[in-house]
Amino acid sequence: MVMHKTQSHRRDLASSRFVIALGTKRAMEKIVNDFVVNVATANGTGSQSSNLIILHSMFEMGVPVSGKNLFPSNISGLPTWFIIRASDRGYQAPGDGTNIQILMNKDTWIKDLEGLEPGTIVVYNEDVKMPVERDDCVLLGMPMTKMARKINPKLGRLIANMYYVGAVAHLLGVEEDAIEKAVKAQFKGKEKAVELNIQAISEGREYANDNWDFDCQFSVESRDKDPDTFLIEGNEAIALGSIYGGISMLSWYPITPSSSLAESVINWLPELRSDGDGGSTCAVIQAEDELAAAGMVLGAGWAGGRGMTCTSGPGISLMSEFIGLFYFSEVPGVIWDVNRVGPSTGLPTRTQQGDLSMLYEASHGDTQHIVLIPGTVDECFEFGWRVFDYAERFQTMVFGFNDLDLGMNRWKTSGFTYPDSPMDRGKVVRSQEEMDSMPEYGRYRDVDGDGIAYRTLPGSGLDPILYRGTGHDEDGIYSEDPQVYHDAMARLKRKIDGAREHLPAPVIREEEKKDLGVIFYGSMENTIVEIDDMLEESGLSVSTCRVRALPLHSGVEDFVRRHDRTIVLEINRDGQLFGIIRKEFPAELIPKIHSVSYSDGMPPRARVYSDMILEVLEGL
Amino acid sequence: MLKLNVLELEKSEYTGGKSSLCPGCGHDQISNNIIQAAWENGIRPEKIAKMSGIGCSSKTPAYFLGKSHGFNTVHGRMPSVTTGANVVNKDLSFLAVSGDGDTASIGIGQFVHAIRRNLDMVYIVENNGVYGLTKGQYSATVEKGSKKKKGVANQQAPIDLCAMAINLGCSFVARSFSGSKKQLTALIRAAMSHRGMAFIDVISPCVTFANNDESYKSYNYVKANDEVLHILDYIPHFSPIEEVEVPEGEYQEVSLFDGSTLRLETLAADHDYTDAVSALSAIHQSEKAERHVTGLLYYDDNVPTATDTLGLSETPLVELTEDLLRPSPDSLEKVNSGFRS
């Protein structure tokens, strides 16, 4: 079966046994656009380019495909995996197992091999000189490094990765045109690199064709590709959204997985936000730490600008004191949290929804913050601009909540939609006439009854006050009066509660039969269809409700009321949204709401969650 | 008849609320000097932004410039808030007050980086060597061997904020004493005329916790050990040059950004305020002699400010309208099609 001609006798023997086992499979029909390829490489070897070329070439053919980069907290040397899943049903989760395993990394070689299901196709770099002892798998070797060195001795290590692209293209039947297009996109403008890499891929493909006598049961088949679609990382989508949202100050401190968000803003600013005379309409400051980054957002918001920072959990912890000041002094600002695995430094390059409850009530004392939770790259863009409107409308710090999976992996969009409403700059008194027309102006006086007071900006000279984090009365004057404090806190509660119905409503996909409702949020969107299908295989009728903001919209409670049982599905240990729901929903609803929550750092695998849901339902 | 400044405003336009600090606190004298300086310089109160952190000193923005907007932020983090406000509105004049605890301990990181960026602001530290609001613990600027009213003498080496600022390339560094009205007012006025970070470390005795004679920052001690570098005269750009009383060659003139002049009538001939080494030497020599050197220590008018280096639009960002803040629909089409190809 494994027909690599230079293989050792032992391997030949091993694989010939497998020929028999696979004999029936060969006669079977091809499995089209439904497989998982896993590439094991070492960080810093340039393999990301190869993996993205595989991903994009399939995407070019119209194959529904998704990619997950599992990378280490390291610059070079530690293991990296890239999982590519093709699925005509549109499943984007990593899948239950691996159909084609690429082995390039010596360090994980043995373990990667051991973990494979029998029958897995293994493409490996012979030059790594590691044993390939799996009698029950299809073993396909190629001297990738040697071949690469022949093309370019200096860049051999990098180019070797292109040979597995050729191998995969051969096995699955990826079209040459698609590969070429993907290579060109990957090495935009660098003609020499394009030429070199295409040569390597072609050689890989030829080698596989000439030396492997194996008919792969998996294949790709072109689908009608919507010419409007493309793949993009959530972080870049947020960055673009913020630019269209009129961001005027970005402060940031580097932290995985949010750095690419800030860097995308920086990359796009010259093209999109020049004033025509060469000046930028947005300031970017790399801060000395996250505390300073948050302070700068506060200063920008207080002065009348649209300030934003982006960080991850550890940064939010550091920003917490300022977050309380935003809340209490009522200054608009935006903080994006791209969630990685906590607590503490945790798993810095893995994904989780572990910061949600922290964001909702960040900082000491009683606080409550608006949190926008995109679940798609389109929403990353949309919430990227809308978040500023919410911040200025409600005069408070608003969180965007993203995670590493949605933020740093590439997801499909048909293109971003231009903002459908002008900027909402909130309640700002900008002239003496406006001020005179207000009978009882006070910075913290609720004249409209919605909990939102009017503000003036520094420099205007209109009712200047000394903003403060200490207790203050309706005019902003220092006060320790019990009633004044109590009333101020009650108004803040009313203000944020009032945001509920203005925030993005949940996205609900509802069945006629209301057996089971699943409430979820964020990047779980990319796995929910598969979970839903798995659950329905067991005869259940499953509706889903994707929460898109905190505080919760009334639509979520209504969803719970309509269903017999509800599961709150999350990528964390403790069920953080479940905790919020349990605290806020009427007591009579709580008995029919259950938590299913699991986190191991990996992007969610559908089977794990559907099994857990079924287990919970059985126990009821 | 009441005196008016160049804007024809009375001094009362620059005053603030009633102080709640201890009677006799050095900080209140500094507040008075700030009021005096802003009034005499004829700065529109609404164009000033008062910034502070947490502590006795940081409370004082409530006691001066009542017609200016301000922000009493969190402990040690005033510089970052000022940074954000500055980059979106570079037309504001930022006047910040901090303390030795606020700046030299919890906020030292932000102090350092605000200087590195040459933030366009006046940064006054009201330095008394103790934490007042928490009842008299030592701060990081207290001298080795100095003793507050209660407890034992401090054994740790002090942080000299002026030396630190000079080492970091701060464009305007001065030290003064809350009891030296003329010197301090001249320095604050000069700082307000400067473009970039103007740092003034003002020794300001804590009358409650450290005004005993064994404290190096007590009134008596500072009065007896004030090593004055030069007599200072501030000559505003809107007033004709006054008669020079001092013979030529015995004074130096510092030209400030707004056209005003700070005249140094030189007493200490060997001090060169344009030379960082000379300034550091003056600081270290007086420290060795357990004295306080005061005056303009260092000045450099050739350091780009934070907003200069950011390449921002000429118009302050807060004044930009939506057509400049939100790119056109066509531009988004271009972005989308760029990804598609």
Interface residues (C-beta under 8 A of the other chain):
Chain A: P227 D228 T229 F230 I232 L240 I243 Y244 G245 G246 S248 M249 S251 W268 E271 L272 R273 D275 D277 G278 G279 S280 T281 C282 A283 V284 I285 A287 E288 D289 L291 A292 A293 A294 G295 M296 V297 L298 G299 A300 G301 W302 A303 G304 G305 R306 G307 E321 F322 L325 S329 W385 G415 F416 Y418 P419 P422 M423 T456 L457 P458 G459 S460 G461 P464 I465 L466 Y467 R468 G469 T470 Y478
Chain B: R44 P45 E46 K47 A49 K50 P61 A62 G66 K67 S68 H69 G70 F71 N72 T73 V74 R77 P79 S80 V81 T82 T83 G84 A85 N86 V87 V88 N89 D91 L92 G109 Q110 V112 H113 R117 A306 T307 L310 G311 L312 S313 E314 T315 L317 V318 L320 E322 L324 L325 R326 P327 P329 S331 L332 V335 N336 F339 R340
